[in-house]
Amino acid sequence: MVALSMLGTLKRELGMLDKVAAWLLVRVMVNTVPGFAKTTHVADGFSDLIISLYGKDKGDDARSAIGVQALPLNLPVIVEATVEITC
């Protein structure tokens, strides 16, 4: 759901998703309990969708996924992405 929301925002702001030249960096924060060690698995869904849409050349980003004790509004996940845009 987060990836679809982000893609929707990019399309609205850029007019078309073809202007995304590359996904450079993705940071995933997971609202979790102490001892949860599978934050990278939570991030996999986001990365898998981006790679399936953009291919490995454009979609395979540097990524981090960390667990945190709390997120704003008690959200389960927050994703921050840095993308390269073409004119």
Secondary structure, 3 states (H helix, E strand, C coil): CHHHHHHHHHHHHHCCHHHEEEEEEEEEEEECCCCCCCHHHHHHHHHHHHHHHHHHHHHCCEEEEEEECCCHHHCCEEEEEEEEECC
